[in-house]
Amino acid sequence: MFARRLVRARRASAAAVTLAVSLALCAGAAARDDGDARPVGIGGGRRVLLDCRGSGSPTVVLVSGAGGASDEWTHIADAARPESGLKPDPSAVLPQVARFTRVCAYDRPGTTRLDGTPNGSTPVTQPTSAAAGVRDLRAALAAAGEQPPYVLVGASWGAMIASLFARAEPAPTAGVVTVDGASPFLKDTLTPAQWSAWMDKIRAADPGKGLERPDYPAAVRELRGAPAPPRGLPAVVLTSDHPWDLSVGGGSTWPAWLAAQRRLADDLRARHVTSTDSGHGIAVEQPRLVVRAILDVVGQTRAGQER
């Protein structure tokens, strides 16, 4: 998936992060870092690998991009050596958030570790929708005994799951952060030809090995059919400012991506951060910026709890 590949990529120059660059960087394997990951049974004979660290409330839940496992949140890009791929680092998002509150990341079915190995979660039939992601996440958190309230942090495709979780589960949701998140409004801002070509590319990317393949049309329907985000919900939308492209349907998709980000921020009534000095993989390129956004929402949540 484009999101998985782009999150591994670091700009080779001041130009855009593109699919071609990201595919090249995929060859740079990163050392495996399982942290405190453990399998959690979620029913039906299935299990999900969950990595939870730190203590405190609210619990931050990190939702990775398409095809991406939990280790996307424990690694960073080396700006000086982009060709080396990603490396585990204590300055990455998950270990930094664990310094001030409880935080969990998980391996969705069909996702792949950064070293190319499969994760420990039970495979499911693909494609998969945002609603399926919400069901699995809710089940995993409950089975692991991870307590609400939750701050959902979604990168790329993960933002579709995080946004739907906030709408479908308003009671335990304390806030939302999207990290260059996929927006349901992209269906409107792309041309019909671009949207169709993008869906074709996603379908063609599945090699038949059970790898995660997001069903974006279903996710758009699910989000549009869900209740509005709770009024007053603390939210931050982080948007890339180094142009990158889906490379579909003729013409640049970058303006459509930015327009969809603006609409997502409006829909969530979020603080919109557009100066990120990053391509699509903000979490690995600018982890401190992501951590600050999470800390902002956590702080608002704690202030509300004290009133």
C-alpha positions, 0 to 999 in steps of 0.5 A, a space after each residue: 500500500 502507498 501509505 506503508 511504503 511512504 512511511 518508510 521513506 525519507 526525502 532524498 532531497 527538498 523535492 517530494 516523497 514519491 512512490 518511486 522513492 519509497 519503493 526504493 527505500 523499502 529494501 532497507 530493513 530495520 532491526 526488529 523491536 517488539 518492545 512489550 508486545 503480547 498476543 491478545 485473544 479477541 474471540 473467534 480463535 483470533 489474536 492481535 499483537 498489542 504493544 503497550 507501555 507507560 502508565 497514566 490516563 488517558 490511554 493513547 492508541 496508535 493506529 498505523 498506516 495501511 500494511 503497517 505494524 506497530 513498529 512504525 511507531 518505534 522507529 525513525 528516519 535518519 535524515 542524514 542517511 535516508 537510504 538506510 531506512 528506519 531505525 529503532 530509536 528512543 525518540 520515536 513516538 511510542 517510547 516518547 509518549 510512554 514517558 507521560 501516559 499509557 500508550 498502545 500500538 498494535 499489529 492489524 491483520 495482514 500488516 508487515 513488520 519493518 524487517 519484512 516479517 509477518 506480524 503475530 496477528 491472525 490473518 483475515 480475509 481481505 479487503 478490510 474496512 474501517 468498521 472492521 478495524 474499529 471492531 478489532 481495536 475495541 476487542 483488543 483493548 478490552 481483552 487486554 484490560 486497557 482502560 479508557 478514556 482513549 486518545 486515538 492517533 491515526 496515520 494515513 489509513 489508520 486515521 480512517 479507523 481512528 476517526 470512525 472509532 471516535 464517532 462509533 465509540 464517543 463515550 470512551 474517546 477523549 481525543 483524536 490526532 491524525 498524522 497525514 491521515 487518509 480523509 473520507 473527503 478525498 473521494 470528493 477532492 480527487 477527480 473521478 478518474 484519479 479516485 478510480 485509478 487509485 482504487 484499481 492500484 490498491 486492488 492490484 497491489 494485493 499479491 494474494 498472500 493475505 496482506 492488508 488491503 483497505 476498502 476505501 469505498 466502504 470506509 467512506 460510506 461507514 464514516 459518512 453514515 456515522 454520527 458527527 464527531 462529538 462536539 468539543 472533542 480535542 483534535 489535531 490534524 497534522 498535514 504533510 507540507 513536502 509534496 508527494 503524489 499518489 501517481 494515479 489518473 493523470 495530473 498531481 493529486 497533491 492539491 486534492 490531498 491538501 483540500 481533503 486535509 482541510 475538510 477533515 480538520 473542519 469536520 473534526 473541529 481540529 487544530 490544523 498543523 500545516 507546517 510540518 517539514 515532512 512528507 507523508 511519513 510524519 511520524 518517522 520524519 518528525 516524531 517530536 511534532 507528533 508527540 507534541 500534538 498528542 501531548 496537547 490532546 492528552 493535556 486537554 483531556 486531563 484538564 477536562 477530567 479535573 473539572 
